[in-house]
Amino acid sequence: MAHLIESEPPQPSSFDPHHPPEKALLADCVHCGFCLPACPTYVLWGEEMDSPRGRIYMMQKAGEGAAPLDPTFRRHMDNCLGCMACMTACPSGVQYDKLIENTRAQVERNIPRTAADSLFRNLLFATFPYPARLRALAIPLFLYQRSGLQSLVRRSGLLKLTPRRLAAMEALLPVVPANFRHKMPAQSAPLSKPRRRVGMLTGCVQQVFFSHVNTATARVLAAEGCEVIIPQDQPCCGALMMHSGLEDRAAAMARSIIDIFDRAEVDTIVINSAGCGSTMKEYGRLLRDDPQWAARARAFSARCKDITEVLCELDPIAPRHPLRLRIAYHDACHLRHAQGIYRQPRQLLAGIPGLEVAEIAESSLCCGSAGVYNLLQPEPAQKLGDRKVTHLLATQAAAVVSANPGCLLQLMSGLRRRREKTLPAFHMIELLDASIRGISPEQLLQKTEPTSQG
């Protein structure tokens, strides 16, 4: 009689049972390595566990109970920028976005952080997603900048004595506009026969520190025949929380956003911030377990579009005037990789007469901004920013353009570290707005405040 072979009982997963990384999604990775040169942290360090392939391997081992959820596991997951460039590079269609988001939620629930790390993160997440708090914070920041104290502090070298995260936060401060209390009107009428009724997301940081981008967005939509509905007192979309593993808080904010835009009865929800757009398009997955909201969230996400998608769907009716200017276009990662939007911004910029668009080398590699990554992980973020600035300067452009203010702040900070003259920085919708209104390059460049002071 054959001897029975005793096998080891399967080890329990190191993950808790709430939304662990899905085994089927993990199995999609064939460990080919195409993701390696696309991954910013692998490019910096050449460390396998700081590549998408390596992180997926760690997830698999933790799911098998063969690796613990410990500070080492957390460190490699924290190192990920979440730029999703690996998804663009992957020939197997690995859905890394779903894997890293589920894993980060596991990390936040199961691996305690140090008191200092927790305090700093709590500070960020208690401030950035709340426009009213940002407006209150804008008052001392406005005085700090306009009084000349910021320039004095930066020249004095005092920032070298402060913790790196606080120094990074100061280095990335946008210029606080004088109208930081400004709120968009509830409605903007089309300038021609109405073609579409759209709702517009105003964002959190965007509506306080970059309200001019929202104003330009509404003007362009109106010029192209859109009735623009702007729900007042919009909450945060939950992007920062969703990308940082704070799943419950992200879900609560998603429900609020869905409810306020559903009541607005719009055809499309227009988004002009890449990170917000990638999150709102995934509300169906975020709320998949909620029987009252799952179907509603899927329907809502299907109506969410980036501003470039909407404008490319509409045949242009507003005349474009020449804008003779050489600009460098920087791809925001959550637009190019997370949403797969690459052609549309270039198509719209190509429609502006006289505009010369220069591509930045290594265009698919993240600049290091990545939401709040440049605040949480300032050292690798600055290395990536410096790398991107080198390529930016090589274009010899007169201005830099992107679809995400965070990227522009990151590039301006890198220019200051190089002691280079800060370039004017624009959201791409500002160039369309200038062309439609017939503003000259000189007027455009003169009217723009620098993105940050120093």
N, C-alpha and C positions, 0 to 999 in steps of 0.2 A: 504494500500500500504506500502510495506516494506520501512523503512527509508534507504536511501543511506548512506553508511559509507565512510566518507572521509578519505583517506589514505595520509600519508605524502609523498610528492614527493621525488623521489630518490635523494640522495645527489650526487653532482658531485665528481669524484675521486680527491683525493689530488695529484695524480700523473699527470704529463703532458702527452699528448697523444703519445709521441714517446717511444715505447717499454716499457710500464709499465709491472710489473710482470704479467704474464698471469694467468687469473682466473682459467683456466683449470688445470694449474700446481699447483696453490695454493690449489685447491680442492683435489688434490691427497693426501695431508697430512690428516691423520685421527687422529692426535694428540695422538698417542699411547704412546709416550715417549721412544721408543727404541733408539732414537737419543741422549737422555740425557747423559748417561754415556760415549758416544763416543765423545761428544762435549768438547773441551778443556776449553772454558770459563765457561760452566756450571759446569764442574768438579772443577774449581778453586773457583767459587763464589756461585754456587747453585741458581742462579738467573734465573727465568723462561724467562725473556725477553732477556737473554744472552744465550739462547739455540736455536737450529734450529726451534723447535716447536714454541717458543715464538716469534722469528723474523718473522716466517711465519704468525702468528696471527697479528702482527703489520702491515705486508704488506697487509693482507686482510682488516684490518680496514682502512688503508690509501686508499686502492683501492675503498672502499665504501664511502669515504669522511667522515668517522667517527673518523679519527685521522689525525692530521696535520703532514706535513713534517717539523719538528722542530729540534732543537739541541738534544732533548732527543731521537728522532727517529734516528738521525744521529749517536749518541753515541753508541747505541746498534748495529747498522750496522757496524760501525767502529770497534767495539770490536770483530767481527767475523774474524777468521784467514783465512777463505776460504779454510780450509784443506780438506773439503768434506768427512771427516770421517763419517758424518751423512748419506751420501749416501750409504756407505758400510753397515751401521747398519740398514738402513730403510727397513722394509719388504714390503712397499707399492710402492717402486720405485720412491719416490719423487725426482725430478730433481732440487735439491737445488742449484746446480751450476748456472743454468740458472736464477733462481729467485734472487740470491744474486747479480749476475752481472748486471741484469737489474735494480735492486733496487739501487745499488751503482751509476750507471749512473744517476739515478733520483736524488740521494743525491747531486752529484757534480753539477748538473744543477740548483737545486732548494733550497738548504740550504747553505747560505753563511758561510764560515769559518772565524775564527779569522785571523787577519793579520799575527800573528806569525805562525799559523798552515799552512796557505797558502804559506808563504815564505819557510818554511821547505819542504813542499811537492813539490813546484816548483823547489827547489834546487835538490831534489832527481831525479825528472823526467826530469830535464834538464841535468843530468849528467849520471846516470846509463845506459840509453839506447843508449848511443853514445860512441862507442869504441875509437874514436879519442880524445874525451874529457877525457875519462878515462886514456888514455895514457899520456895526458898532466898532469893530476892530479897525475899520478904515479911518476913523477919526484920528487916533494917535499916529497911525502910519502916515496919513496925509501931513500931519504936523512934523513928523520925523523927517520926511522927505523935503517938504517945502521950506523948512527952517534952515536947511543946509547941514543938519546934524548927521544925516546919512552919509554924505560925502566926507565929513570930518571923521566919522567912525571908520569908514572904509580906508581912508588914507592913514589913519593912526596905527593900524595893525592890531587893534583890539580884538577883531574878529578871530585872529589866530589863537587867542587865549580862550575862546568859548568852545563848548562842545561842537563837534563837527556837524551834527544834525541841525543845531541852531544856526551855525554859520551858513550852512547850505540854505536854510530857510530865508535868511536875510539876503543872501546873494541872488535868490530867485524872485525877490519881491517885485511885482509889477508896479509901475507908476500908478498911484491912486489918483483917478481922475477927479477933477473938481466937482463933477456931477455924480458922485458915487451914490447918492440917494435917488437918482433918476430911476423911474420905472417905465416900462414900455406901455403904450396905450393898449386898451383891451381889443382894439380892432383897427385894421388898416384897410382902406377901401382900394379896390383895383383901379388902375389908371386907364383901363380899357374895358371892353365887354368882359364880364367875369368868365374865367375859364376853369377855375378850381377854387374850392374852399378849403383852406389848410389851417391847421393849428401849428403854432411855433413854440418849441421849447426854448426857454430863456436861460436855463442852466443856473448853477449856483455861483461859482467864481466868475463865470462869464457875465452874468447880469450885473454884478457889482463892479468888477474891474475892467471888463471888456464890453461895456454896454454899446459902444460904437459899432461892434461887430453885429450885435443883434439889430441895431437900427439900420445898418446897411443891408442886412438880410431881409428885413421887412420891406425896405424900399425896392430892392430888386424883385422880390416876389410880386409886389404891387405893380411894378412896371411891366411885369410879364403876365398881368391879368389875373392875379390870385387875390382873393379875399383872404386876408390874414387875420386869424383869430388868435389872440394871445391871452390865455387864461391867467388871471391875476393871482398873485401869491402862490405860484407853483412851488411844490416841494422838490427836494432833490430826487433825481431819477434812481439813485441807489448804486451808481456805477462804482464809486470808490469802495463801498462796502462789499459789493459783489466780487470785485477783483481782489479783495483782501480777506476773503473768507468769512465775512460777517453776514451770513446767509439770511438770518431772520430779519435783521435790520433792512437789508436790501429788499426782501420780499414785502415788508410793510410799506416801504417807500414806493415800490412798484405798484401796489394796490392803489395808493393815493394818486399817483400819476395817471393810471388807467382811468380812475373814476373821474378826475377833473377834465380829462380830454374827451372821454365818452360823453360827458354832459355838454361839451362844446359842440358836438355833432359836426365834426369835420371829416373831410374825405381822406386827408393825409396828415400825418404828424411830421413836420419838418424839423430836422435836427442839424445844427451847424457845429457840433463838437463831436469829434470822432469817438471818444471814449463813451460818451452818453449814448450815441447811436448804436454802438455795438452791444451795449447792455440792454437797451430797450427792445432791440430785435430778438433778445433771448428771454423776454419775460415769460413766454410760453413754457420754457423749460424751468425757469426759476419757480414758477407757481404750479408746476405739473401735479403736485400732490394735493392741491387745494380744490376740492370739488366745486366750490362756489366761484372760483376765479380762473381755473385752468383754461376752459374754452374761451372765456372773455380775454384772457391774456394772450392766447394764440391769435385771436382776431385783431387785437390791438397791435401786436408786433408786426402783423402783416401790413399794417397801414403806416409803419414807421419808415421813413426814408431820409437819407442824407440830403442836404440842400443841393448837392451836385447831381444826385439822381433825379430829383424833381425837375431841375432846370433842364437837364438833358432829355427828359420826357416831353417837355413843352417846346414846340418850335418857337424860337425867339421872335418876339414882335417888337421889342424895344431896340431902337437903333444903338449900335455900338460906335462910339467916337474913338479916334486914335489915342493910344496911350503909349508913346514911344519911350520904352523903358526896358532895360535888361534886368530880369529878376531870376533868382534861383528858387526852384520849387522843391520843397521838402515834403516827402510823404509821411503823414502821420500813420503810425503803425496800426492803430485801431481802425483806420480807414482802409489802408491797403491790404492788411493781412486779416484782421478780424472780420471786416465787412466785404473784403474782396473788391474794393472800389479803387481802381487805378486809372482807367481810361477817362472817366467823366471829368475830373478836375482839369486834366490836360486838354480835353475837348473844349471846355468852357474858356480856358485861358487862350487857346488857339483862336477863338472867335473874337478876341480883342485886337483890332487893327494896330499894328506897330509894336505890339508887345513881344519881346524876345524872351523865351523861356529856356533857361539853362538847367540841365539835370545835374544833381549833386552825385558824385561818385559814391558807391556803396549805398545806393538809395534805399535798399531794402533793410539796411541795418539800423536798429533803433538808435536814437540820439541820446538815450538815457533818461528821458523825462518820465514816461511810463506812469502817468497818474501821479502818485506820491512816492514813487520809487526813488526819485532824486533827493527826496527828503529822508527816506528811511535808509537808503544805501548810497550815501553821497560819494564815496570813493569810486566805485565802479561807474556810477552815473557820470561823474566828472570826466573819467577816462573816455567814455563813449562820447560825451559832449565835445571833448577836445578833438577826438578823431573826426567827428562830423564837421566841426568848425574848420579844420584843415581843408576838407573837401569843399566846404562852402566858399572859403576865400579863393580857392583855385578857379572858381567860376567867374570871378571878377564882376559879379552882379552888383547892381546899385541898391537892391533890396532883396529880402528873403520873404518867401510866401509859403504858408502852410494852411492846413485846415484845423489846426489845434493850437490854441494859445499857449498851452503848456510846453509844446515843442519850441515855440518861438522864444519863450522865456529861457529855456534851457540853452538855446543857441546864443542868445545875447549874453548870458552868464559866461559861456565859454569864450566869447569874443573878449570880454573884459579880462578874463584870466590871461589871455594872450596879449593884453594891452593893445588890442586892435580897436579901431573906431567902430562903435556900435552901428550896425546897419539898420535902416528903417525896416520894420517887420510888419507884415500885413496878413490878415486872414484873406484867403483868396476871394471871398465874397466882396471884400472892400475894393478890389481891382475892378470887378464887374460893375459895382456901384459907381465907381469913378468914371468908367468908360461910358456907362449909360447916361450919367449926368453931364458928361463933357468936361470933366475936371482934367486939367493938364498935369503932366508928371511933376512939374515944379510945385503946383498947388498941393498935389497929393503928398509930396515929400515934406513940404514945409508945414503942413497942417498936422502932421503926425507927431504925437509926443513920442519920445523914445520909450521903448517897451520897459525899460528899467533904468534907474539912475545910478550913477556911480562916478 
